[in-house]
Amino acid sequence: MDSPENTENIENLFTTIPIALPDFKSGFIAIVGRPNVGKSTLMNHLIGQKIAITSPVAQTTRNRLRGILTTPDAQIIFVDTPGIHKPHHELGKVLVQNAKTAIKSVDLVLFVVDGSSEAGTGDRFIFDILKRIDTPVVLGLNKVDLQPSNYQFIDDTYADLIAATNWSTVKFSATTGVGTQDLQQALINRLETGPYYYPPDLVTDQPERFIIAELIREQILLHTRQEIPHSVAITIEKIVEMPKITKVNAAINIERSSQKGILIGKQGTMLKTIGTEARQQIQKLIAGKVHLELFVKVEPKWRQSRLRLAEFGYQVEE
């Protein structure tokens, strides 16, 4: 049963949601594509604030993350999905299944590809999934700033791929911003009229605790060896808000004892670097000072355990 405080919070939320005008558009858009094509970078750019972590390491996104963009004419709820790939463990299966679930539960799909290279087998695999659904699709060719001068043959491979569909295509760069306004308008044009789903000033429906964990994981992706990133899960043990500082205790869960030494580093230098840079990002998020304490736990084969996956927040979404 909801407490009086929770009931009041819910009531306050709905009082801040305005009534949409008759021509106002809204809807949910899933951003899908192969790992590392720039889906999270794009969502951050469109929203104008960092809510999704980015990294050169493939398969950065794990949980389905909603980013909310509200303009005078529309409200778009972006669903940033894990990169669709061939899974190699239980975690991978959960991530791919959740991405496929997202595709079926939205109003529009934005299929993002790496426009600096020609269509590959991974793109064709996702195309085969999308062509079987009724949800409309917009193909987004990202990384046009990296296209070679003779780029036409690259564009042609994607044109050939979708030739039998009615999908529209937009070229852009999520890094430089070139073409992103055209993309935003193309997405709005494909949506139906609808209500505000969230208050206009909200940029995500995820709690701060989730974003903080992701910001810590991002620094691990950026600073550690290839063997570490995909076997790491972050759990926020405690957050204590004080008048002048917020204290955060977080556990870095890994699979093998050998990884502990890599994460901690010589005389603790690696863990200190991760903590310092994560703290700086968290302070931007909460607009205040943060004291961050990190400690490392060994959880053998957690990616293969449905129980551990659920404990760390990775569950199959219906």
N, C-alpha and C positions, 0 to 999 in steps of 0.2 A: 504494500500500500504506500502511495506517495506521501511524503512528509509535507507539512504546511509550507516549508521552505521550498521544496521541489515544485509544489503546485504553483507557488508564487513565481518561481523562475520561469516555468512554462507559460504562465499567463503573461509575464513581461515580454517573453520572446514574441508571442503572437501580436501583442500590441505594437511592436516595432515593425511589423511587416505591413507595408502600405497596400492599398487596393490598386491593382493594375488597371491602366486605361484599356479601352477595348482593343486597340491595335498593338498592345504590348506583347512581346514574344518571350517564351521561356521554354526550357527543356534541358534534358540530361544528354550529354555527349561523351561517349567513351573514346578515349585516345588509345589506339592500339597500334602495334607494330613490332618489329623484331627488337631484341635487346639493343640498347645503345644507339638508337636512331634519333634521340633528342626529345622524347615525349615529355619528360619532366621539365627540361629546360624550356620547352614551349609553354607548358602550363604556367610555370613561374613568370615567364615574360608577359603572357596575356593578362594574368591577374595583377601583375605589377608588384608582387611580393613573393619572397621565397618561402614556399610551404612544402615543396617536394625536393628531396636531395638529388644531387647530380654527381656523376662520377664517370671517368673514362672506363671504369670497370663495367662490363656487361651485366645485365640482370640486376640493376641497382634497386629498382622498385619492387617491393614485396607485397605490401598491403594495398588494397584498392583505396586510393586517396581522392577525396572530392575537393576540387577547387572551385570557388564561386566568383564569377565575373558579372557584375551588374553595371549596365550602361543606362542612359536615359530611355532607351527603347527596348531593352531586353535583359533577361537574366539567364546566364548559361551556367549550368553546373557540370564542370568537367570531371570525368572519372578517369584518373590516371591509372592505367592497368600495368601489371607486370609484363615484360616482354614475352611474347609467345615464342616458345622454343621447345625442342625435344627434351623432356625432363629426365634427369639422371638419378633422382632420389625422391623421397616422399614429399619433401618441401617443394621441389620443382613441380610435382604433380598437382599439389594444392594450388600453386601460383597460376599454372596454366589453366586449370579448371575454373579458378576465380575470374581470370581474364575472359574466358569463353562465356561465363555467366553474365559478366558485365555487358558483353556485346548484345545479349538477348533482352536486356532490361533497360535499354536507353532509347531515346528518341532519334538519335543520329550517331553514326560512327565516323570518327576522323581517323583514317588509316594513314599513319605517318611512315614514310620511307626515306632512306638516305639518297637524296637526289644527286649526290656527287658521285654515285656509282650506279651501274646498271642493275636492273631488277635481278634478284637472285632466287635461289630455291626457297629461302626463308620467306621472302615476300610472296612467292607463289603459294606456299603452304597456307599463309594467312588469307590470301585472296580466295583460295578454295573454301575456306571456312566462311568468309563474308558473303560470297556469292550465293550461299545456300539460305541466307536469312532474309527476312523481309525488311529489316531496318535499312533506311537510306544511308549511303556512304559518300563521304568526301575524301578524295585522295590528296594528301598533302606531301609535296616534294620538299623536304627540309634540306638544309645545308647547301643552298644554291650559291652561297658565297664561296664554296669550295669546288664548284663545278669547273672543269677544264674549259678552255676556249672552244673546243669542238664538242660541246655538251649535247648537241642535238641527238646523237645516237643513244645517249643515256635516256633522254626524255622519251624517245621512240620506244624503248623497251617497256616503259610503264604505260605508254599509250596503247601498245599492242596487248599488254596484259589485261587492260580494262575495256578493250574495244567492244566487247559484246554487252557491256553494262551501260547504265545511264548515269554513272558516277561523274561528278564534276571534279576538276583538278585545280589546285592552287599551288604555286611555287613560293617559297619563303625561306628565310633563315631565322631560326629561333635565337641564334646567338647575336646577330647584328640587328634584328628587328625588321629587316627588309621584307616586305610583302605580308607581314603579320596583320596589318590593318585590313588588307584585302581578304586574308583568310578569315579574320573575325567577322567581317561583313558577310562573307559567303556562308559561314555557319549560321549566322542569324537569319539569313534569307531562307534557309532550309527548315527552320523551326516553325512550329504552329504558334498561334496566339495562346497566351496562358497567363497564370498568376505569378506573383512573387512567391518563391518557395522558402526564401530566407530573407532576413533583414538586409537592406542594400549595403551596409558597411561590413558584412561578414565575408571573409575570404576563404574559409574552410569550415567544414563541420567536424573536423577532428579536434580532440582536446589537446591542450598544450603538452600534456604528458607524452602523447604519441609523437608530436613534432619534436620534442626535446630528445626522445630516444632516437629518432631518425637523424637528427643533427649530429649526435655522437657517432652513430654508425657511419655517417658520411665521412667523418675524419678518419675512421679506421679504413674505409675503402681507399682513401686518398694516400694514406701513409704506410700501409703494411704490404707485405708480399702477397703475391697472387694466391697462395694457399690459404690465406686467412679470411679475406672478405666474405666469401659465401658461406662460411661455417660460423658466422657470428650472429648472435641475437642480443639485443639490448633490453634489459628490464629496468624500469625506474622503481627503485626500492622505496624512496621517500622524497617528498618535496615539502619543505618547511618555509612558508612565507613569513618574513620578518619585516619590520618597518623600513630598514635600509638595505636589506639583502635577502635573496632567496637561496636557500640551501638545497642542493640536489644530490642525492646519493643514487648511483646507477651501477648495475652489474653488467659486465661484458661476458656473455656466455659463449664458450668455445667448445670444440669437440675433443681436442687432444692436448695432453700436457705439454707437448713440444711447442704448441702454439702460444702457450702462456709466456714463455721466455721471449718470443718474438714481439708479442704485444707490449710487454713491460719494457723490454729493451735493456741495454747496458746501463746499470745504475738507475733504472727507471726512466730513462730519457724518452723512450717512445711513448709510454703512457702519459708522461708529462706533456709532450707535444700534442697528443690527441686531446687531452683534457683542456689544455690552454686554448686551442683553436675551436674546440666544441663550445667552450664557455663563451668565447667571443660571439659566436653565432647565436647562442641561447640568449645572451644579453640583448641582442638586436630583436629577438622574438618577443621578449617580455618587457623590453624597454626599462631595464633596471639591472643592478649589480647581481652577480651570481657567484656562489661558492659551489664548485662542482667536485665531488669525490667519486672516483672510479675505482672499482675493484674487479678482478678477473675470476670467473668460475669455470671449472671444467665440467661439461655436461656431455659425456660420451654419446656419440651417434644421435644427437637430438634431432637432426634433420630427418632421420628415419622413423622417429617415434611420433605417432598421432597425438599421444598424451602430451609430450613435450612441446610439440607444435602449437597445440591449443593453449598451453600455459604461456607461451611466448607470443600469443596473439595471432597465430596463423591457422585459420580454420577455413574449411570449405564453405563458401557462401552459396546460399540457395538462390 
